[in-house]
Amino acid sequence: MNTQYVEFSFPRSSNTAPHAVLSLKSAGDMKYDPARESAARRALFALLGIAPERVVGITLKHTRNVAFIESKEDLRVQLDHNPAGFDGIITRNPLLVPSITVADCMPIYLHCEHCGAFGVLHSGWKGTGILSCAVEGMGAHYGCQPWDISIILGPSIGSCCYEVDGERAKNFATEFGLETVRKEYREGEPRFFLDLLEANRMLAADLGLIHVANAHRCTFCDPRFSSYRRDGTEHFQRMLALVVHLFPN
């Protein structure tokens, strides 16, 4: 059993579908540094058989912005013109490996059977809704139709553990629906929990996506995964979510 990463299959799997991968806590901290790849990241790339030069990453900003690129230079240009940054990368270039980091937020993997576009998104409470931006952008840039797109809703902190204050819960429910917030009482006081999975499932349905898979795993509960909330600011490790076409040597 591999202890460094997990792999997920797109629900509409085919010979052209890329691999969706998420590193585990045991693989080490996958923090992104635009200047260099860390030893932990390089070790994971080597394990997967990926040349580091293929990997494209971003400094996460908790936005709903998605970069549509065909080269690393495309990403550099877009970053220069968009100071707000990006939290998703989508491409049609199979030589590129789009990647983001997570540690309770949800990685969302996408693949279009029609044109081959693929990528990955970073979706936390603030960035929930990035799926809509990605799907609409795939339609505008590549002509993708919703029924051509497969997605995987990766592991994230679950509604069992994602407690927030009442104001954040109210705002989230207002935008994404009452079903996306769980309420319980402890010692007579209300407590609120966000459901990132339900929010993104509902977004997918509204977008007309019919090929949807989800990992059903809470990063807080499952010790194999890193969790910002469970492990704390000083000890949490970022996990690397990437989507890759693997070529035989």
N, C-alpha and C positions, 0 to 999 in steps of 0.2 A: 504493500500500500504506500503510495506516495505521500510524504509528509511535508512537502514544500509548497504545493499548490493544488488547487482543485480545478477541474475543467467542466464546463457546462455545454450541453448540446442545444443548438438552435432547434425550435420545434418543427421547423420545415427543413430538416437537415438534408444536404445534398453533397455531391462531390465538390461543388464550388463554395460551400459554406466555410468560413474561417473558424478557427478555434477560439472559444471564449475562456479566458483563464483568470483566476484570482489567486494571488500568493497567499499562503497561510502565515500565521504569526511566527512559526518556527523558521521561516525563510529570512527573517530579519526585517529591519526597518527599510521600507522602500521609498523614503523621502526623495522627492524630485529636486534635482539641482541642475539648472540649465547649463552650468559650466562643465559638469562632469558626471559620469555614471559611477555610483558607489560600488564598493566590492559586493555588497549584498545583491544589488540589482544585476551586476554583471554575472554573478553566480547563477541567478535565476535564468538569465538569458542563455547562458551556456547549457543549463539543464534542459531548456526548451529547444535548443538548437537555433537560437536567434542571434544574428549579428547585431551588436549594440547600435550600429549605425542606422539600422532600419527603424528603431524605436523613436516615436515622436511623443513628447510629453508636454505638459503645461503646468504652470503655477496656478493652483485652484483659487478662485475668487468668490465662489458661492453665487454665481450668476446663472442665468438661463441662456447664455450665449454659446453658440456652437460654431466651431471653425470648420469650413468645408475646404479641404486642401487636396492637392495632387502631388505636393513635394514639401520638403522641410522648408524650403525658401518661401512657399506660399504661406506657411504658418508664421514665419518671421515677419513677413510683410503685413499680415493681418494683425499680428500683435502690435506692430508699430502704429497701425491706424485705429486700434481699438484699445485704449488704455484701460477700459473696464475689464479686459481679459476674457477668457473662455473657460467653460467647464465641460466641454465636449469636443471631440474630434471625429469627423467623418471624412472618408476618402473613397475613391474607386481604385487607388493604386495598390495592388496586392503586395508590393515590395515594402510598403510602410506598415508599421505596427502602432496604431493609436493606443495610447495608454493614459490612465488617470490613477490617482491614489485615493484610498478610502480607509476609514476607521470607525464606522457606524453608518455613514452615508451609503446610499445605494448605488452600486455600479449598474448601469443599464447598457446591455450589449445590443447592437442592431446589425441586421444584414438584409439587403434587398436582393431577392432572387432575380429580379428583372434586369438590373444593371450592374450588380455586383458591389454596390456601395456598402461599406461596413464601418463600424466605429463603436465608440464607447462614451458614456455620459456619466457625470458625477451629479447625483441627485440627493441632496439633503433637504431639511425642512425649508430652508430659504430658497433652494434651487428647484424644488418640486415644481414641475411645469416645463422643465427643460425637454422632456420627452415630446411635448407638443411642438416646441421650436425645432427640434431635430426632424420630426416627421414632416412638418410643413416645409422645412428647408430642403429635405430630400426630394420632395415633390417639385419645388421651385428650381433646384439645381440640376436634378437628374431625371425628372419626370416619373419618380416612383409613385405608385399607387399604394394605398394602405394594405391591400391584400397581398402585395408583393413583399412586404416588410415583415421579417421575423424579429422578435425581441426576447431577451432574457432579463428578467428582473432579479438581479443578483442578491446575495446576502446583505442584510442591513440590520440595524437595531430594530427589534420588533415592538409592536404595540404593548407587549407584555412588560417592556422595560423603558420605553422612551417617554419618560415623564417630563412635562413642561408646565409652565405657569398658565393660569387661566386666560390671560390676554393672548398669548401665542396660540393656545388651543382654539380660542374664538376666531382669530384671524385665519387659521388653517381651515377650520370647518366652514367658514364663510366662503373661502375660495374653492375648496375641493369637496365639500359636502360633509354632512353630519356623520356619515359612516366612517370618516377618516380620523375621528377622535373618539377614544374610549374614555368613559368616565366611571370612576368608582369612588366609594366612600371609605375612608379609614378614620376611625375614631370620630365619626360624624362630620369630617371635613372632606370636601370634594377634591379629587385628584384627577389629573388629565394626562392622557397618553396619546401620542400621535401614531398613526398607522401609515407609514410611508408606502408599504406594499399595497394597501387598499387604495390609497390616493393614486398611485401609478397604474393600478389595474383599471380604475375608473377612467383615468385619462386615456389609456389604451383603447378602452371600449368606445369612448367618445370620438376618438380619432379613426375608428373603423378598423383597428388592427385585430386580426383574427388568429394570428400565429404568435401566441404569447405563452412563455414559460416562466416560472419563477422558482427560486431556490428553496423557499420555505425554511430559511435558517436565520436565527437571530444572532447577530455578532456579539451581543452582550452575554447571552446564555451559553453559546458554544465556545469553549476555551480554545479551540483551534484557530479562531479568528481574533484579530485585534479589535479592541473596543476602546474608543476614547473615554466613554463614560465609565466603563468598568475599570480600566487600567489607570486612568488619571493622566493629567497633563505631563507629568514627569516620566511616565513609564509606557505610554501607549506607543505602538508601532504602526506605521502606515502600511497598508497592503496595496499591492499593485494589481490593477485590473487592466488587462490588455486583450486585444482581439487581433489574431494573427493568422496569416496563411503560412503554413509550414511546407517547405519544399524539400524533397529528398536530396541528400548530399551527393 
